[in-house]
Amino acid sequence: MIASGYYALVVMLLLHIATLVVSASGGAPKHGSILGIVTSCVAWIPFVGMIMHIITAVILMVDAAKKEKTVIDVAS
């Protein structure tokens, strides 16, 4: 992180924001993306950042593993 000048946190913040926009428009769970945004903002704090990244990763994986209850038709 330090070697990249914390640039990786900025990139991940932008990716989490983009994921939030896509999730909001598709009706997918948004809490993983919101937590990712918060994590990207506080990750410069050494141990807090590490713990937040672990929590965010687990929540994002659980969200990804959940089966969809509804089918979204993207063709229409």
Backbone torsions as a table, in degrees:
resi	resn	phi	psi	omega
1	MET	NA	-49.2	-177.3
2	ILE	-64.2	-38.2	-178.9
3	ALA	-65.1	-29.3	179.6
4	SER	-88.3	3.3	-178.0
5	GLY	66.9	28.4	-177.9
6	TYR	61.4	17.4	178.6
7	TYR	-63.8	-32.9	-179.7
8	ALA	-62.5	-34.2	178.0
9	LEU	-66.4	-37.8	178.3
10	VAL	-66.1	-42.5	179.2
11	VAL	-63.0	-45.4	179.9
12	MET	-67.2	-33.8	175.3
13	LEU	-60.6	-45.2	178.7
14	LEU	-64.5	-39.1	178.3
15	LEU	-67.4	-38.3	177.4
16	HIS	-67.0	-37.2	176.8
17	ILE	-64.6	-42.8	178.3
18	ALA	-63.7	-40.6	178.0
19	THR	-64.5	-37.9	177.8
20	LEU	-63.4	-41.7	179.4
21	VAL	-64.1	-44.5	179.6
22	VAL	-66.1	-41.6	179.0
23	SER	-63.5	-41.2	-179.3
24	ALA	-65.5	-38.8	-179.3
25	SER	-76.9	-22.9	-179.1
26	GLY	-98.8	-3.4	179.6
27	GLY	78.4	16.9	179.5
28	ALA	-84.3	164.1	177.9
29	PRO	-59.6	139.9	-175.5
30	LYS	-109.8	-12.2	-172.4
31	HIS	-66.5	-29.5	176.5
32	GLY	-66.5	-40.5	178.5
33	SER	-69.4	-38.6	178.3
34	ILE	-65.3	-42.6	177.5
35	LEU	-65.2	-34.5	176.1
36	GLY	-64.2	-37.7	177.2
37	ILE	-65.2	-45.2	178.0
38	VAL	-62.3	-42.4	179.4
39	THR	-61.7	-42.9	179.6
40	SER	-63.4	-29.7	-179.3
41	CYS	-79.3	-28.9	-177.7
42	VAL	-108.7	4.5	-173.9
43	ALA	-71.9	-10.0	177.9
44	TRP	-72.4	-14.8	175.4
45	ILE	-83.5	119.0	-168.2
46	PRO	-47.4	-65.6	-174.0
47	PHE	-79.6	-33.5	177.4
48	VAL	-62.1	-43.5	179.0
49	GLY	-61.1	-41.8	-179.7
50	MET	-65.4	-45.4	-179.6
51	ILE	-65.5	-43.2	179.3
52	MET	-63.1	-38.3	178.4
53	HIS	-64.7	-39.4	178.8
54	ILE	-64.6	-46.2	179.6
55	ILE	-62.4	-45.0	-179.8
56	THR	-63.0	-41.9	179.7
57	ALA	-61.8	-42.7	179.6
58	VAL	-63.9	-44.9	-179.3
59	ILE	-64.3	-41.8	178.6
60	LEU	-64.9	-37.9	178.5
61	MET	-69.2	-38.2	177.8
62	VAL	-65.2	-42.7	177.3
63	ASP	-61.5	-40.6	-179.3
64	ALA	-69.1	-29.5	-177.4
65	ALA	-81.6	-18.1	-179.3
66	LYS	-68.3	140.9	177.9
67	LYS	-78.5	143.6	177.0
68	GLU	-71.7	134.9	176.5
69	LYS	-88.4	-23.4	179.6
70	THR	-124.2	152.3	177.9
71	VAL	-103.4	126.0	179.4
72	ILE	-95.6	122.0	179.6
73	ASP	-89.2	107.9	-177.8
74	VAL	-88.9	-7.9	-177.6
75	ALA	-78.0	-22.3	-176.3
76	SER	-94.3	NA	NA
